[in-house]
Amino acid sequence: MNKKIAILAGDGIGPEVTAEAVKSLDAIAEAFGHQFEYSEALIGAAAIDATGSPFPEATEESCKSADAILFGAIGDPKYDDDPHAKVRPEQGLLKMRKNLGLFANVRPVSSYDALLPISPLKEHIIEGTDFVVFRELTGGIYFGEPRGRSEDGNTAFDSCVYSKTEIERIAHLAFKAAENRRKKVTLVDKANVLATSRLWRETVKELATQYPSVDLDFMFVDNAAMKIIQNPKDFDVVLTENMFGDIITDEASVISGSLGLLPSASLGTKSSLFEPIHGSYPQAAGKGIANPLGAILSAAMLLEYAFEMFEESNAIKESVAKSLEEGYATEDIQKENPKSTQEVGDFVVKQIKKLVTVNA
């Protein structure tokens, strides 16, 4: 199978971890007889420095012509530390989501037996955790209008706006995912206070009748934030709006024990983007200490969600699990005798080849 993949390495550790993810894709292509064609493009601070725009037209065209997008990270201290900067790297991310119609963020949350001791939560609480969050990505308070400040600067306002159509399209994705998992969807909202949450609840209830095999329950976001820490194993598929999803997915990220392990997908009607959640981590850039496993698992999600290459995706996931079992990891996980970014990537590639050879 021939596929085109746009590579947006971005800023900070983005280029380093993305390079290891591409190595894993190359290993998959070789082992399974696929051909992946890559096109590299600028985004974030790197794009601002080169073009003045955080999401240049050339990058947008590269994304639109690709079958999927592999994204690294954006962010740079020279913009973060300048409150007067008129253009910021993060604007490129929001523009990309909007222009490419990436309306659904999908973030799996899993525990690894080998890493249970390094999680800040007790082992018996997180062991066996396996849920996925479907977060609406292009609506809500981050995009709602009107927004701004009063003329005297003493009052500020943001609008949280949702349409029924926006809710339905991501809810369908969540229910379809639940049909292939443990058949449970939990809608996280604040329907006791917010009108938008009441629309979410009404719409999802109506849509649930189309998925009779899936159980639907509801949870206020403050309660959900508590339950994710108390009993994460109780969740299967979590469905929620933009801001709530932003908060609870970052909360859930501590379960695995390292931000460097977590992948994500942003899905749209025409494009799909895959990225680790750890951010640009500029302090580690160029030192060879960044954990590439989140980026590598993002490549696994790309194969699964964009190309429906399930066996290939599982080969990467199993190889990552093997690296953790054997303690072949970077310093955020392996305090004694840590491996470099490239060494971990090389280990995963070797495991992919070994695994495919054994199963051939």
N, C-alpha and C positions, 0 to 999 in steps of 0.2 A: 504494500500500500504506500502510495506517495502522498505526503502531506507537507504543507508549508507552515512554518512556525516563526512568528515574529519574536525577536529577542530584545527585550527592553531591560538591560542590566541596571541602568539608573545610577544611583549615588552610593557612597560609603562602601559597605561590604557587598552591595548588590552585584557588582561585576564578578567578585570572587566566588560567591555561592552559586550564582547563575552558571558560571563556567563548569562547576561540578555537576549541576543538574543536566547541562547539555551533554556532558560525558556519559551520564546514565542513559539519556535518550539515544545517544550513538550506540551504546552497548545493546540496547533493546533493538534498534534498527538492524544491527548486524546479526543478532541472535534470531530474530523473527522474520528477517527478509523484507523489512520496510525501508523506505527512503524518506528521510526528513531533510527538507531544504530550509535553511535558516536565513532570515534577513534581520540585521541588527539596526536598531534605531535609538535615538536619544530621547530622554525624558528627565524631568526634574531639574536639579541644579546643573547637571551636566548639559542639559539642553538650553537652559537660560544662558550659561556661559558661552555656548557656541552660537546661539541664534536669537537670544533675547526672549524666547518663549519656553515655558515649561512643558508644553505639548505641541511641538511644531507640526505644521501641515504634513511634512514628509513622514513624520512618525505616525500620524493618523492614517495616512494612505497605506503605510506598511502594515498597520494593524488590520485595516479593512480588507486588504488583499490576502491576508493569512488565514489559515484554517483554525489557528489558535495562537494565543499570545502567552509567552513565558516572561514574567516580570520579576525584577529583583527588589529594589527598594528606592525610595526617594527621601531627600532631606539632607541639609548641609548646615553646619553651625553658623556660617557667615550670613545665612538668611534667617535662621532661628533667632540669632542674637541681635538682629536689626529690626526694631519695631516699626521703622519707617520704610521698610522695603515694599515697593509697590508691586513687585512680582515675586511670588514664592513658589518653591517646588511643589508644595501640596496642591496648588491651584491646577497643576498639570494632571494630578490624579483625579480630582473632581471633574475636570473638563473631559478627561478620557472616559470616565464612567458615563457621563452624560452623552457625549458625542457617539460613543459606541453602543449606547443603550444597555449598559451592564447593570441590570436591575436587581439581580439576586446574588448575594454573597453567601457562599457555602463554606462553613468552617467545621471540619471534624475535630472532635475532642476525644482522645484515647489515652489510656494509661499503658505503660510498658512495664512488665514485671521486673525487668532489670533495673528500672529507674524508680521503683516505688520508694526506696530509702531517701532519695534526694528531693522528693516532693515536699512542700511545706505542710501538706495535709497528711493525716494518719493513713498508714498503708491499708488498713481494713476498710477505710471509707472509699478510697479511690480505686482499689483493685477491681479490675473488670469494667471500668468506665468505658463506654463506647456510645457517644451520641454525636449528633450533627446539628448545627444551627443554620437555619435559613433566614438570613437578614435582608430585608428590603433595602436597596442601596441608592436609589435615585430620588426618593421622595422624603416627606417628613420635614422636620424642623431645619435640617441642613440645607434644604433647597427651597423651602416655602417663601412665598412673597405675600405681603410686603415684609421688609426687614430694614433695620437701620436704627438711627438715633434722632432724637429731637434736635431742634436747632440750637438749644442751649447746651446740648450734650449731657444732660442730667438724666435722660430716660432713653432706654434702648429696647428694641422689640424684635422678636423673631416669630414667624408664623409656621405652625405645623399643619401641613395640608396633605390629604390623601384622597384619592378617588377609588371607587369600587374596582375599576379596571386594574389599577396598580396593585391592589390587594389580591385580586383573583389570580393574576399571572404568577406571582410567587407562591401563593397557596397551592396551586396545582403542582408545582415542582416539589413542594414539601410533602404533599400527600403521595405523590408517585414514588418519592424516595422511601417513605414509610412502608409502602406496599412491599418493598424489597428488603425491608429491615424487620423490626419487631412490631410493626403495624400500630404505632402510637404517635400522634402529633400533639404537642403541647403549645398552645397559643399563649405567648407572653405579652401582656398589655397592661393598661391602667384604665380599664373601662369604668371604674367607679368614679373617675375624675375627668377623663378626657373624652371629648366628642369623637375625635379621630379613632380612639381605641374602641369606642362603641360601634363605629362603622366596621372596624376590623373584625370584631366579634360577630356581628350580624352577618357579614359577608362570608366569613370562614364557616360559620354554622350552616349556611345555605349550601356552600360548596361541598361540605363534608358528606352530604347525601349521595354524591357521585362516587364516593369511596367507602362502600359499606363494610369492607374488611378492616378499615383503619379506625381505631378508637381516637376520639378527640377530647382533650380536656383543656382547661383554661387556668392561667395563673397570673396574678398581678406581678409586675416586674420586681417589686421590692421583695415579695415572697420568693420569687424565682431566684433572685440573687442569693438569698439565704439557703435555699434548697440545693443549689449547685454545689455549695460547700458542704452541706450536711449529708447529702445523699445523691451524688452525681449519677449513680447507676440507675436511678429512677427515670432518667430522661432517655428518649430515643431520638425523635426529631423535634427540634424546637423551632417554632415559626414566630417571627417578631418584626417590628418596624425598625427604621434606620437607627435612631439614637439608642433605643433600648438594646438593639443587637450589638452596637458598637461597644457598649459598656459590658454586657454579660459575656461576650466572647473574649474580651481581655481578661475578665475575671476568671473564666474557665481555663484560660491558657496556663495558669499556674499548676493545674492538675498534673500535667505530664512531667513537670520538674524543670523544663527549660523552654523558653520562648523559641529557641532555635530549632525546635522539632515540629512546629505547627505549620501546615500548609493551608491554603485557602483557594477557592475558586470564585470568580465573578462572572456570572452567566448572563447572556442577553439573547435576543432573538436572532442576531446575526454574528455576534462575536462572543468569545469566551476567553477570560484571562485567568492566569494561575500564578500565585505568588506566596512566598512565606510571609508570616505576619510580623516578623521580628523588627522591621524597620531598618534604617540605614546604618545604625550603630557606628558612627564615624570614628569613635575612639579606637575601634579595632581594625579599621580599614588598612589594608596593606601589610598587616602583621601575620597573616596566615593562621589566625586563631578563631575565625568565625565558624560557627557551626553550619555546615552546608546541608544538613539533613532535612530542614524545613523546605529548602529550595528543591531538593531531590524528591521529596514527597509531593511537592507541588507539580513536578513533572509526572509523577504517578497519577495525580488527579487529572492532569491534562490528558493523559492516555485514556483514562476511564470516562471522563465526562465529555470531552471533545471528540474523541475518536472511537469510543466504545471498544477499546483494546483492553479488555478486562484481565486476560491472562498476563499481558505485558505489564499492566499496572501492578498486579499482585506480585510479579517477579521483583519489582523495585521495592515494594513494601516489605516483602520477606527479607530482602537483602539488607534493608535498613534495620529491621528487627535483629538480624544476625549481627550487625555491627555493634548494636547496643548490648546484646547478650555477651559478646566477647570483649566488651570494654574498649572497643575501637572507636573512640569519640574525642571531640575537642574538649578544651579545658572547662567549659561551662558544665559539662557532665562528668568528665573523667579528670578528677583533680590530680591524681598520681599518674605520671607518664602519659599526659595527653597527646593526642595526635594533631597534626596540622590539618587545615581545611582540605588541602590537596590529598593528603594521606587518607583521610576519611572517604573522600570521593573515589579515590583509587580502589579502596577496599570494597566499596559498594559495587563498583564496576566488576571487580573480580567475582564477587558473590553472584551477580546477575548472570555472568557467563557460566559459572559453575552450576548454578541452579538450573539453567536452561539445558545444559549438557546432560545433567542427571535425569531430567524429565523427558529428554528427547527419545 
